[in-house]
Amino acid sequence: MENLENKIKINLDGKIIYARKGSTIVEAARENGIYIPTFCHFEGTDPKACCRICSVKINNRLMTSCTTPVTAGMEIESNTEELKDFRKSIVELLFVSGNHFCPTCEKSGNCELQALAYRFKMLVPRFPFSFPRKEADASNPKIIKEQNRCIACKRCIKTIHDEQGRHYFAYKNRGQHLEVVLDPVLGASISDALAKRAMENCPVGSILYKGKGFDQPIGTRKYDKQPIGSEIENQS
């Protein structure tokens, strides 16, 4: 029988589940096999609540599930039609604010943004496309930074750093001109392992390791056979 000594009981979408004391809602959901989408949240890093796609409703208020700790007796809504449409609108905004051409992207089939567009049945976004002028930076010896695909989720900023804690990626500019860039000095000495990890941690195709492209055939990629939010998302 499961040891419930260090767990508390909460209600998520009408289902009683047990969560670890001190865990966040998104952690509790995943540990109970319940999917809540995330972009900026990445396991092992501090949550920042940047993208808002993990928002749930508690007492009729929208709260980010990656930063909200569970409390005993908490009643949470996550799978309502209202919240599905809210999350779909975020996906649509990310598509129209960038230049995402999925058929030519190396990450197609492994892209979380693309997979969530399928999950929420996105066809034509309700917002106008902005078609911003963005460039690809291929000056680094190991990484191509494709700004057209970046969704500014901060995963690379939070997870890619050297032994001294210096971050390879950072924000540049503000507002509609905001970009995530690779530090030209520190990035010049980035290891192959870190460059590959940066590509793997990126939820879209904005960070590419040079020399690695379409090595996995279409039809066999992560989301080609099983949709995002299925059991593959809850495997440890």
N, C-alpha and C positions, 0 to 999 in steps of 0.2 A: 504494500500500500504506500502511496506517495506521502512523503514527509511534508506536512503543511505547517511545521513549526515556524518557519521564517517567511511564510507567505500570507498574503491578505486576499480577501475575496472582493472582486469587482464585477460589475455587469457591463459587458461589451456587446452592444447590439442585441440585448435580450438574452445573452448567454452568460451564465455564471462561470467565471474562470478564476484561477488562482495565480497571483503575481508575486514575484520576489519583492520584499520590502526594499525601497530605494530605487526600484527600476522605473523607467519611464513607460508611458502607455505603449509606444511603438515597440519597445523591448518586450513588454508583457504580451502584446499581441503575437509577436513572432514566436515567442516561447510556447504559445498555445496554438500555433499553426494558423493564425489569423493574419492575413496580409493587409498592411497599410502601406501605400506607396510612399517612397522617399526619393529625393534627389540629393539635397545637400547633406543629409545625415549619412554618416559612414561609420561602420562598426569600428570601435577602438579610438574614435576621436570625440572631442567634446561637441555636442549638438549646438547649432547656431540659429536654427529656425529661419533660414534665408529664403527657402523656396515656397514654403507654406502648403505644399501639396499633401503633407501628412496631417493637415488640420482635421480635427474631430469636433463634435459638439458635446459640451458639458454644461448642464443647466442653461441650455439655449444660447450658449456662448461658444464662438469658434476659438479653439485652443490648438496649438501645435503639439502633436503627440510625441515628437522627438524631444521636447524640453519639459513636458508636464509630467511630474512624478505621480505614480498611482497612490491613492489613499483608500483606506478601507470603506467599502460601501459605495464607491464611485460608480456612477451610471454614465456610460459613454455611448454616443452614437457615432458610427463610422461609415456605415454602409447604406445610408439613406439616398434617395434620388437627388436630394438637394446637394449633398456632399459630393456625389458622383459628378454632378454638373459643375460644381465649384472646381473640382480637380481637373475636369475636362477643360474648363476655361483657362486654367494655368498652362496646361499642355498646349492649347491653341495659341496662347500668348507667346510661349517660347518658340513655336513654329513661325509665327508671323514677325517676330522681332529679330530673327536670324535668317540665314539662307540655307535651309536644310533640303538637300537634294538626295533623298534616300537611295535611289537606284545606283548612284555612283559612289556612295560612301563605303569606305572599308569596314565600318562598324555595323552596316546593315545586317539585321538578324541577331546582333549582339547588343543593340542600342536600346537603352531603357526608355528614352524619349519616344522612339518609334514604337516600342512595345506597348507603352501606355496609350499612345494614340490609337493603336488597334484595340486595346482593352476598353477604352471609352468610346470606341466607334466614331472617331473623328473623321469626318469627310471634308467639308469645306469649313474652315474656321469662321467664327462669327465676327472676327476682327479683320481690318484691312492689313494686307501685307505691307511692311515698311521698306523691304528690299534695301537694307543699309549697305553702305560701301565698306566692306571689311576685307582684310588681306590675310593671306597665309604667310607665316614666318618660317622659312626653311633655313635660316642662318646658323642654327645650332647644328653641330656635327652629328647628333643622334636623334633629335626630335624635330618633327614638323608640328607647329602650332597653327591649326586651322581655325581662325577666329570666326568664320561663318557658322560654325557648328557649336561654338561655345555657349553654354547656358549659365555661366558664372556661378556654378554651384559651390565652388570653393573646395571641392574634394582634393584637387591637386595641391592647393595651397596648404591644406591641413595635413596631408599625408606624406608629401614628398619633401624631405629635409635631410641634411647631412648629420653626422654624429654630434656636431656642435649645436644642433637645433636650428640651423639657418635654413630658411625656406627657399626652394628653387623658384617657386611661382608666387606671383603677387598681383593685386589689383593695380590697374593703371587708369587714370582719369576718373570721371564721375558721370552719373546720369546716363543718358543714351550713348555716351562715348566710353563707358566703362568697358575695360578689357582685362582678361587674365593673361599675363605675359610671363615668359620665362626669363629670369635674370640672366643677362648676357655674360656677365663675368663668372658667377657661380655655376651657371648652366654649361659653360664651356668644358667643365671637368666632371659633368654628371656621369655616373657609371652606367653601364648597360643594364644592370639589374634595376636601378632606380628609373631609368628611362622606360623600361618595359613595364614596371609597376605603375608609373604615371599613366601609361596608355591603358592598362587594365583597370585602374581605378576610375578613369573618366567614364561617365555614364553614356557619353555620346562619342562621336568620332573626331573630337577637337584636338586630341593629343595622339600623334602617330609616331611609332618608333621607326626610324629610317631603315629600309631594307626589309620590312615586314608588311605585307599587304594582304592580299586575298589568299591566305594559306588554308582557309577552311571553306569548303564548297558551300554555296547557298543551298539551303535545304537541310543542312546538318548543324546550323548554328543554334545558340542557346534558346532563342525565342521562335525559331522556325517550326518547332514541333510542339512545344508547350508554351502557353501564354504566360506573361508576367503575372505573378501572384499565385501561380500554381505551387505544387509541393516543392518544386525546385528552388523556390525562394526561401524555404524554411529548413533546408538541409544545413547542417552544421559543417 
